[in-house]
């Protein structure tokens, strides 16, 4: 009798535990350069906005990468004990602009369960 009650309670409670994941998605990243002009030798701030529904200790953005000109990069990692701060959050990256015609910024985020929605790329001209 106790086992039957426990099974019933489990199946009644299960939708509440899974409801958060019903609206889950692949994380999306947008890239924005916070400087009006990008000039050689200057430091710019690159802002990434990451959107992902239903972050929980079982389902969350696992990592966020930014790569500039296929050389300079960084990665932010998350885990079940250190979740992203919100469904939509921002990360900033400082970059020293070299003397080239343009910079290419690529960013991607990946969900523990759903993977990535793919890399996004932004090409920014460098003014001389």
N, C-alpha and C positions, 0 to 999 in steps of 0.2 A: 504494500500500500504506500509506504514512504517512497519507494522507487518510482511508482506511477506519478505521485505528486511532484517529485523532483524533475521527472521528464516533462511533465506538463508545464511547470514553471520555466524550465529551460527553453521550451519551444515558444512560450508566450513572451519571454524576455529577449529572445534572439533577434527579432526585428528592431528592437531599440539599439542593440549593439551594432547592427549592420546598416541602420538607416543613414548614418553619416556617410558611408561609402557609396550609397546609391547615387549621390551627386558628385562623386569623385571624377576627376578628369586628369589628362596629361598636363603637366605644368607648361605654361607659356611665358616667354621672356620678351620684354621690349627693351630696347637700348636707346639711351639718350645721352648726348654730350652736353654738359652743363656750361660750356664756354660758348660765347657768341662767335668768336673767331678762333681757329686752330692755327697756331703759328709754330714754326720750328723752334725748339729750345724751351718752349713753355710747358708747364704742367697743366694738364686738363683733368677734369673729373668726369668719369664715365659712370652713369647711373643705370643700373639694371632693375627693372620692375618684374618680379616673378609672381605669377598668379596660379594658384592651385587650390581647389576646393577640398575640404574634408581632411585636413592634416590631423592625424591621430597617432598614437604610439605604434599602431599596426600599419599605417598608411600615411606616407609623408614624402615631401621633396627630399630626396636622398643627397643630391649634390647640385651645385650651380657652378658652371665654368664660364670664364671669359678668356678669350685668346685674341691677341692683337698682333696683326701682321705675321701670323703663324709662328711667333717667337716668344713674346711676353705673355704670360698667362697666370691665372690664379684659380683656385677651386675652393668653394665653401662647402663643407660637408655637414650633414645633419644626421641624427639618429633618433630612436624612440625616446630617449631620455633628454635629448636636446633638439626639440622640434623647431621648425621655422616659426617666427614670431606671430604670423597672421596668415590668413589665406592669400592676401596680397602683401608682399613685403619688398623692400628695396635694399640693394647692395651697391656700394660705391667703390670705384677703383680709380686710383690716381695713376696717371701715365705721363711720362716725359716724352714729348713729341720730337722725333728725330727729323733731320732735314731730308724729307721725301715729299713726293707730290700728294700722296693721300695715305690715310691709315685705314686699315680694314679691321673692324671689330666683329668678332663672332662670339655668340653666347648661346648657352644651352642649359636646360635644367632637366632633371630626371626624377621621376616618381619611383618609389620602391616597388610598386606593383604594376604601374601602367607604362613605365618607361618615359621616353621623351616625345614631345611633339615635333622635335627637330631643331636644328640650329637656325638661329636668325643672324643675319649679317647686316652691318651698317658700314658703308664706305663714306669717309669724311675727307673732303679736300683740305689740304694744308695750304694756307695762304702765305705768300712770300712778300 
